[in-house]
Protein backbone atom coordinates (compact mmCIF):
# COMPACT_ATOMS: atom_id res chain seq x y z
CA UNK A 1 0.00 0.00 0.00
CA UNK A 2 1.13 3.50 -0.77
CA UNK A 3 1.70 5.93 2.06
CA UNK A 4 -1.04 8.58 2.15
CA UNK A 5 -0.02 12.23 2.37
CA UNK A 6 -1.39 14.30 5.20
CA UNK A 7 -3.88 16.99 4.24
CA UNK A 8 -2.71 19.56 6.82
CA UNK A 9 1.00 20.37 6.68
CA UNK A 10 3.21 22.54 8.89
CA UNK A 11 4.78 25.47 7.05
CA UNK A 12 7.25 28.26 7.88
CA UNK A 13 6.56 31.91 7.06
CA UNK A 14 9.49 34.32 6.73
CA UNK A 15 9.49 38.13 6.70
CA UNK A 16 10.42 39.40 3.25
CA UNK A 17 11.47 42.83 4.56
CA UNK A 18 14.04 41.34 6.98
CA UNK A 19 15.51 39.09 4.30
CA UNK A 20 16.25 42.07 2.02
CA UNK A 21 17.15 44.77 4.57
CA UNK A 22 20.69 44.49 5.95
CA UNK A 23 20.80 47.96 7.61
CA UNK A 24 18.26 47.42 10.36
CA UNK A 25 18.34 48.01 14.09
CA UNK A 26 18.30 44.33 15.17
CA UNK A 27 19.93 41.39 13.42
CA UNK A 28 17.85 38.36 12.59
CA UNK A 29 15.01 37.12 10.42
CA UNK A 30 11.51 36.83 11.82
CA UNK A 31 9.71 33.52 11.18
CA UNK A 32 6.31 32.11 12.11
CA UNK A 33 5.19 28.48 12.06
CA UNK A 34 1.62 27.62 11.08
CA UNK A 35 -0.47 25.00 9.30
CA UNK A 36 -2.24 25.01 5.97
CA UNK A 37 -4.61 22.70 4.17
CA UNK A 38 -2.86 21.31 1.12
CA UNK A 39 -6.09 20.76 -0.83
CA UNK A 40 -7.53 24.26 -0.32
CA UNK A 41 -4.29 26.23 -0.80
CA UNK A 42 -1.90 24.42 -3.15
CA UNK A 43 0.08 27.62 -3.90
CA UNK A 44 2.53 29.27 -1.52
CA UNK A 45 0.90 31.22 1.28
CA UNK A 46 1.40 34.99 1.85
CA UNK A 47 0.17 36.69 5.03
CA UNK A 48 0.61 40.11 6.59
CA UNK A 49 1.90 39.69 10.17
CA UNK A 50 3.83 41.72 12.76
CA UNK A 51 7.63 41.56 12.57
CA UNK A 52 9.38 42.19 15.87
CA UNK A 53 12.67 43.06 14.14
CA UNK A 54 11.16 45.61 11.74
CA UNK A 55 8.65 46.87 14.31
CA UNK A 56 5.73 46.92 11.85
CA UNK A 57 3.36 44.69 9.90
CA UNK A 58 5.06 43.18 6.85
CA UNK A 59 4.39 40.50 4.26
CA UNK A 60 5.42 36.96 5.20
CA UNK A 61 5.89 34.32 2.51
CA UNK A 62 6.01 30.56 2.81
CA UNK A 63 9.52 29.09 2.59
CA UNK A 64 10.84 25.58 2.08
CA UNK A 65 11.83 23.57 5.11
Secondary structure, 3 states (H helix, E strand, C coil): CCCCCCCEEEEEEEEHHHHHCCCCCCCCCCEEEEEEECCCCCCCCEEEEEECCCCEEEEEEEECC
